[in-house]
Amino acid sequence: MLFRSPREPVGCNRQISRRRYLAEQGMGLGAVALALLLDQEKLLAKPAGISQEARQFDLLPKRPHHEPQAKAMISLFQHGGPSHMDLTDPKPELTKHNGKETGEEFVYSGVATASRKLLGSPWKFARHGQSGTEISELMPNVAECVDDICLIRSMHTGFNAHEINIRYFHGGVPAITGRPNLASWLLYGLGSETQNLPAYMVLTEGGIPVDGVRNWEHGFLPAQFQSTVLRPQEPRILNLRTPPHLRGGPQAQNLQFMQALNQSYQKDHPGNHDLEARIASYELAARMQGSAAEALDISQETKATHTMYGLDEEISREYGTRCLIARRLVERGVRFVQLFMDTQPWDNHDKLLTGLPKICRRTEKPTAGLLKDLKQRGMLDSTILHWGGEIGRLPVTEDHGGPEKNGRDHNGQGFSIWLAGAGIKPGMVYGKTDELGHRAVENVVTPNDYHATLLHLFGLDWQKLVYHHKNRSENITSGRPARVVSDILTQPPTEA
């Protein structure tokens, strides 16, 4: 096909290539496309030993392995490691022996301030709901929702460092970088529910959490399964609006012309799915110009909804806004939304007495508001909500010079997370730690089990969800053992 450059006068018959056209066309996306194509030129060749025709990489809806219960997920990741014995896992024996030395063996991160003095929780626990689940007084709004959540008190990683466990929770393998996030695996296996918004969206606080962009990387999976990160304030997506002189007819004609180019190129180069996936991302950018602005506009929500998310309180407004946006995104077909916080605010090595209540006040009401809102809109039937961090805390004092200054060190041996919605048994406590809250001792759950269970709820078998990378078949666990935690599901998997 022959094309006239948009920069040439009418009547000029200078022939240009498709690539040249993409570089010169007036939408602004073409230059980006060209840069990506040049940067990724090596991907135009067929990978050794793999049929390129068999590699269909797009975000069109895919057939799951079995009937799914979940269509979407919101993950509220709590960087730093919430103190389970102060929030979700009451330990009367720990309180009883507060201040006493223990002979228990611990792995310390803060060796210089380590101690063997037991630190009982200074906060009271009470039973809530019909389930009678015990929750700390620091989480009064979540306590109202215990009959809708499954509280897992037996999470175990076996490691104490933040980055090792963060990568374990997100990528399925401890410490290793370059692994795809759970969300990227979901997009690879299922595609997208919407063609007008990105399928995987990340909402940050403004800075970056510990381990940076690795929290949401797509690893070795193709680029269309990566996340879209929203800015913490307006405009949350830069360059979303079309320049005035290109709006309406000019934009429509330009997109139609690009589509004709794409179809012609695809006809001449069948099986070049990597390149076509990149082109599809630019088409999505055009479609987002209307849908994204509407999805991010929380002014459409009622005052009661704003109050439920804590938007009327300064301390919880920022987190509550992101929780509300997360609901609006899922409501419009986004597959996976993750919320992250700057640095690691739950990492209470010191000043536990003031630091833990503060982070609870920032996040606890919005978290409960999101859960209540999903339920009242009927979205909890198809949406999974996750709350939890990468580790817990130790039951002994990290001594910084007195009760007001002391805190708790890392603990990957046993801690809590909770899940709700879409096939998760509500009003349930699963597993337990020992009497001090140090080690998971019953119904132990690893991040690999967590991944296998979530994929199952989305209709995917974690062992069959495979990507061929560097001449080997990879799945989310990379060969590590995993199990679907059937006891926490409303419909346990049937035996094959």
BELDA-V842548 format. One line per field, one symbol per residue. phi: phi as a letter, one per 40 degrees, with the letter a starting at -180 (. if undefined). psi: psi as a letter, one per 30 degrees, with the letter a starting at -180 (. if undefined). A space follows every 50 residues. Layout:
phi: ???
psi: ???
This chain:
phi: .bbccccccdgcbccbcdcccdcccccgcccccccccccbdcccccccgb ccccccbabcdbcccaccbbbaabbccbchhdcccbbbbcbdccccbdgc cbcccbbbccccbcabccbcccbcbacbgccgccbcccbcccdcbccbbb ccbbcabgbbcccdccccccbgbcgccgcccdcccccccbgbcbbbaccb bbbccicbcdgfcccbccfccdcccccbccccacccbcfcccddcbcgdd ccccccccccccccccccbcgcccccccccccccdcccdcccdccccccc cccccdcccgccbdcbcccccccccdccccdbhccabbbbbdfacccccb fdcbccdcccccbccccccccccdcccgcccbbcbbbibcabbccbcccb hidcbcabccaccaabbbbagfgcccgbbbgabcccgcbcbafcbbdccd cdcccdccgbcccccbbcbfgacbbccfgccaacccccbcbdcccc
psi: kkkkkffklkfkgkklleeeeeeflffffeeeeeeeeeegeffflkkkgk keffijjlgkklklelklfkflkkjjkikeikjeffefikieeeeegkfl klgkkljkeiefgllgkkjlkfkkllklaffgkkklffieeeefgffflj jjghkkeglfkeeeeeeeeeffkkfklgkkleeeeeeeffalfkgflkfj kkjlfebklkgbfffglfbfllffgllkkklflkkfjlhekkkefflbee eeeeeeeeeeeeeeeeefikgifeeeeeeeeeeeeeffeeeeeeefjfff lleeeeeeggfgkefgeeeeeeeeeeeeeefggkekkkkllkbifgiiel heeeeeeefeeefeeeeeeeeeeeefggfffgkkkkklaflallglkjjg glefflaklljgfkaklllllhfkklhkkkllllffgekkfkhkkleeee eeeeeefggkjfffjkkjkhglkkaffhfkkllkiefgkfilklk.
